[in-house]
Each structure stands twice: as C-alpha cells, then as structure tokens.
Amino acid sequence: MWLPFFDLPWEQPPAQARNSDVEKGSAGSSGALAGIFGWGDRGARPDDDMVRPSMSSAALVEPPRVVVGAPPELVPGEITVGVSADLVNVSGLRISGGPGRCLASCSIEQDRAYWEIHVIDVGSGPAARLVVGLCPRVPTGDALVRELGLTSHSYGVCVGESWQAPLKRGDVVGFAYDQAVFPVRVDVWHNGSQLDVPLTRGLKGEQWPALFVGDCTVDWALDEKHWRKACPPGFSPLMLGRGLIG
C-alpha cells in the first residue's frame, strides 16, 4: 500500500558547549569558538575579558521573581551596582536572575575594603549559585556571562558548594580584600564562618568588586550602614575614587 510522504522540517538538536569553562546559560557560540580555536580546557585567552562579538540577550530577560516576605530593598549610597550582564536584574542594590556577572560602580581604591552580600532567595535547581569575587577591569561581551574565576581575568569564590554549608535565604556573605600585603589577600565568610578560598595568584593592580548570580536574589551591602556582621579591624567600605564607571 502506498503511503504519502511529508517533508517534515528538521529540528536541530541543542548545541553542546565544547569548552568546559563555558557556564551553563552563556551563549553557545562561545563554547563553539573555544572548540574551534583551542582556547584550552577551563583556561581562558589572555584577552577573554576584552570586547568580543556577542549575541544580545535582551529579548530573553525575564522580570525579577517576586520573593514573598522579602525584606525592603537597601537604600543605595554613593556606590551602587554598575555594569551587569543582560540576564541579571538590578534594582538599586538588589540583584536577581542571571546567570551573569555584575560589578560595583567603582574600583577598590583603598588598601583594605570590605562588603557584604545578603541572600534574599535561592532557587532549588542546579543553576542556583552565588560567586563573589573581583575583576581587574570592566568585562564586556561574553565575559559578563562567564562565572568569576573561570577566566584568567577574574577571581571568584563559589559560596554554598556541596562541601560547604548550603546557600539559603537569610545568609550573610562577607568579603574582605587586602592589597596592603603581598601577595594580596582575600577572605570570605559565610554566616561568620571563614571559608577556604582559592589562592590569589596573579591578582594585582586595579580590582573591581564583582558578583556572579544564577537563579538567586541578593542584596549587595556596599555601605557599612547595611552590614549585619562586624567589619574586620583595619577594613572600611568602598570609597569613591578615579575608577568610576560611566
């Protein structure tokens, strides 16, 4: 018996990232290019935080998730949130959505600086994460959707990894950066408990406070009046200087 034949449209399977340093949620073209040009496994090109062609994600941005019972947003001071990835929602000092990076609106000018991150909500899926850290310059293009610490031009500490206390609503993360010593020193606290952090090898020069968020909501407490934990002796909040964004 003869059966009709229909020329059905072919559906392309989802692309797989070819480079393990490409974070889930980043543009698939980044992983494909990494595989073609051989940028290394988890490594990064020397200029990977420089301007690179990037597909705009503006059309994919979802509105901020409403968190029932969330505390009022912090009132921004002189220093706020500056550059952020397309998928990151910023409202004053409240940051949500992702995955992607955001930076403070100024670099670290003083010898010792401290700030906090207050966790408002955390998603239940594997994409939920908070990485606190630094960038030596303002990233652009695909670098904004790559996790801190996975490029040669960034430093990051993932809070709430499986071997640590899980990240949850109400947590307070403290971050201290000391560039008065050599090598420079980074300390991170999770609810007052100091975490083991990666070596600061290669950190030098101008640094910008940075966060990477994925499926979570946080308040970036950059002003000391918002802090919930004691500031380490000799440290102070970020101070305005010459390294302003915009």
C-alpha positions as CSV (number, residue, x, y, z in Angstrom):
1,M,0.0,0.0,0.0
2,W,1.4,3.4,-1.0
3,L,1.7,5.9,1.8
4,P,2.1,9.7,1.4
5,F,5.5,11.2,2.3
6,F,5.7,14.5,4.0
7,D,8.8,16.6,4.0
8,L,8.9,17.5,7.7
9,P,11.1,20.3,9.0
10,W,14.3,19.1,10.6
11,E,14.8,20.1,14.2
12,Q,18.4,20.7,15.1
13,P,19.5,19.2,18.4
14,P,20.6,21.6,21.1
15,A,24.2,22.6,20.8
16,Q,26.6,21.3,23.4
17,A,29.3,23.5,24.8
18,R,32.7,22.4,23.5
19,N,34.7,24.1,26.2
20,S,34.3,23.1,29.9
21,D,34.9,26.7,31.0
22,V,31.6,27.9,29.4
23,E,29.0,28.3,32.1
24,K,25.5,26.9,31.5
25,G,23.3,29.8,30.3
26,S,26.1,31.5,28.3
27,A,25.9,32.0,24.6
28,G,26.5,28.6,22.8
29,S,28.7,30.4,20.3
30,S,31.4,31.0,23.0
31,G,31.9,27.3,23.5
32,A,31.8,26.6,19.8
33,L,34.5,29.1,19.1
34,A,36.6,27.7,22.0
35,G,36.5,24.3,20.5
36,I,37.5,25.6,17.1
37,F,40.4,27.8,18.2
38,G,41.6,25.6,21.1
39,W,41.5,28.1,23.9
40,G,42.2,25.4,26.4
41,D,40.2,23.3,28.9
42,R,38.8,25.7,31.6
43,G,41.5,28.2,30.7
44,A,41.0,31.5,29.0
45,R,42.5,33.5,26.3
46,P,44.7,36.4,27.6
47,D,42.1,38.8,26.2
48,D,39.0,36.9,27.1
49,D,37.6,39.8,29.1
50,M,38.2,42.2,26.1
51,V,35.4,43.1,23.7
52,R,34.2,40.2,21.7
53,P,31.1,39.8,19.4
54,S,28.1,38.8,21.5
55,M,24.5,38.0,20.8
56,S,22.2,40.3,22.7
57,S,20.1,38.5,25.4
58,A,17.9,41.5,26.0
59,A,14.9,39.7,24.4
60,L,15.4,36.8,26.9
61,V,15.4,38.8,30.1
62,E,12.7,37.7,32.5
63,P,11.2,40.1,35.0
64,P,12.5,39.8,38.6
65,R,10.9,37.0,40.6
66,V,8.7,38.2,43.3
67,V,10.0,36.9,46.7
68,V,7.2,36.6,49.2
69,G,8.3,38.1,52.6
70,A,11.5,39.6,51.2
71,P,12.9,42.5,53.3
72,P,12.8,46.0,51.9
73,E,15.5,46.9,49.4
74,L,18.6,48.6,50.7
75,V,18.9,52.3,50.0
76,P,21.9,52.9,47.8
77,G,24.6,55.2,48.9
78,E,27.3,56.8,46.7
79,I,28.4,53.5,45.4
80,T,25.9,51.3,43.6
81,V,25.8,48.4,41.0
82,G,27.5,49.3,37.7
83,V,27.9,47.1,34.7
84,S,25.8,43.9,34.6
85,A,25.0,41.0,32.2
86,D,21.8,41.2,30.2
87,L,20.1,38.4,32.1
88,V,20.9,40.0,35.5
89,N,18.2,42.1,37.0
90,V,19.4,45.1,39.1
91,S,17.1,47.3,41.2
92,G,19.2,49.6,43.3
93,L,21.3,47.2,45.3
94,R,19.1,44.1,44.8
95,I,20.4,41.7,42.2
96,S,18.5,38.7,40.8
97,G,18.1,36.4,37.8
98,G,21.2,35.5,35.8
99,P,23.3,33.7,35.1
100,G,25.8,36.5,34.8
101,R,28.1,39.0,36.4
102,C,27.7,42.4,37.8
103,L,30.2,44.9,39.1
104,A,30.3,47.7,41.7
105,S,30.3,51.2,40.3
106,C,33.8,51.9,41.4
107,S,37.1,50.0,41.7
108,I,38.9,49.4,45.1
109,E,41.0,52.4,45.8
110,Q,41.9,51.9,49.5
111,D,44.3,49.4,50.9
112,R,41.7,47.3,52.7
113,A,38.0,47.0,51.7
114,Y,35.0,45.0,53.0
115,W,31.5,44.5,51.8
116,E,28.6,42.0,52.4
117,I,26.1,40.1,50.3
118,H,22.7,39.3,51.9
119,V,20.9,36.3,50.4
120,I,17.2,37.1,49.8
121,D,16.2,33.9,47.9
122,V,17.8,30.9,46.3
123,G,16.4,28.7,43.6
124,S,16.1,25.0,44.0
125,G,17.7,23.9,40.8
126,P,21.3,23.1,39.9
127,A,21.8,26.6,38.3
128,A,21.3,28.4,41.6
129,R,24.7,29.8,42.7
130,L,26.4,32.8,44.1
131,V,30.1,33.6,43.3
132,V,31.7,36.5,45.0
133,G,35.0,38.0,43.7
134,L,36.9,40.5,41.7
135,C,37.6,41.6,38.1
136,P,40.8,43.6,37.2
137,R,38.9,45.6,34.6
138,V,35.3,46.0,33.4
139,P,34.4,42.9,31.3
140,T,32.3,43.2,28.2
141,G,30.6,40.8,25.7
142,D,30.6,37.1,26.6
143,A,32.8,37.7,29.7
144,L,29.8,39.0,31.5
145,V,28.0,35.7,31.4
146,R,31.1,33.6,32.4
147,E,31.5,32.6,36.1
148,L,34.0,34.5,38.1
149,G,37.2,32.5,38.5
150,L,36.8,30.6,35.2
151,T,38.6,33.3,33.2
152,S,42.2,34.4,33.6
153,H,41.0,37.9,34.3
154,S,38.8,37.3,37.3
155,Y,38.7,35.8,40.8
156,G,35.8,34.1,42.4
157,V,34.7,32.1,45.4
158,C,31.5,30.0,45.0
159,V,29.5,30.2,48.2
160,G,27.5,27.1,49.2
161,E,29.3,24.4,47.4
162,S,28.4,20.8,48.2
163,W,31.3,20.5,50.7
164,Q,30.3,23.7,52.5
165,A,27.1,24.8,54.2
166,P,24.4,25.2,51.5
167,L,23.4,28.7,50.5
168,K,20.0,29.6,51.8
169,R,17.7,32.6,52.4
170,G,18.9,34.9,55.1
171,D,22.6,34.1,54.7
172,V,25.2,36.8,55.0
173,V,28.4,36.6,53.0
174,G,31.3,38.9,53.9
175,F,34.2,39.7,51.6
176,A,37.4,41.4,52.5
177,Y,40.2,42.4,50.1
178,D,43.6,43.4,51.5
179,Q,46.1,44.9,48.9
180,A,48.4,46.3,51.6
181,V,50.2,43.0,51.8
182,F,52.0,40.9,49.3
183,P,50.6,38.7,47.9
184,V,47.2,40.4,48.1
185,R,44.8,38.6,50.4
186,V,41.1,37.7,50.1
187,D,38.9,36.5,53.0
188,V,35.3,35.3,52.7
189,W,32.9,34.5,55.5
190,H,29.6,32.6,55.2
191,N,27.4,33.5,58.2
192,G,30.5,34.4,60.2
193,S,32.4,31.2,59.3
194,Q,35.6,31.7,57.3
195,L,35.8,29.8,54.0
196,D,38.7,28.2,52.3
197,V,39.4,30.3,49.2
198,P,41.5,29.9,46.1
199,L,45.0,31.4,46.0
200,T,45.1,35.0,44.9
201,R,48.0,34.2,42.5
202,G,48.0,36.8,39.7
203,L,45.8,39.4,41.4
204,K,47.4,42.8,41.1
205,G,46.6,46.3,40.1
206,E,43.1,47.8,39.9
207,Q,40.4,45.5,41.0
208,W,36.6,45.8,40.8
209,P,34.2,44.1,43.3
210,A,32.1,41.6,41.3
211,L,29.3,39.0,41.8
212,F,28.1,36.2,39.6
213,V,24.5,35.2,40.3
214,G,22.4,32.4,38.9
215,D,18.8,31.8,39.9
216,C,19.1,33.7,43.2
217,T,18.3,37.1,44.7
218,V,20.8,39.0,46.8
219,D,21.3,42.5,48.3
220,W,24.8,43.9,47.8
221,A,25.5,45.7,51.1
222,L,28.2,48.1,49.9
223,D,27.5,50.7,52.6
224,E,28.5,50.0,56.2
225,K,25.1,51.1,57.5
226,H,23.7,47.9,55.8
227,W,26.2,45.5,57.3
228,R,25.0,42.7,59.6
229,K,28.4,41.4,60.7
230,A,31.4,43.1,62.3
231,C,33.9,44.5,59.8
232,P,37.4,43.1,60.2
233,P,39.8,45.5,62.0
234,G,41.5,47.9,59.7
235,F,39.0,47.5,56.8
236,S,36.5,50.0,55.5
237,P,33.7,50.2,52.9
238,L,34.4,51.0,49.3
239,M,35.4,54.6,48.7
240,L,34.9,56.7,45.6
241,G,38.0,57.3,43.5
242,R,39.2,57.8,40.0
243,G,37.9,54.3,38.8
244,L,34.3,55.2,38.3
245,I,32.1,53.5,35.7
246,G,30.2,55.8,33.3
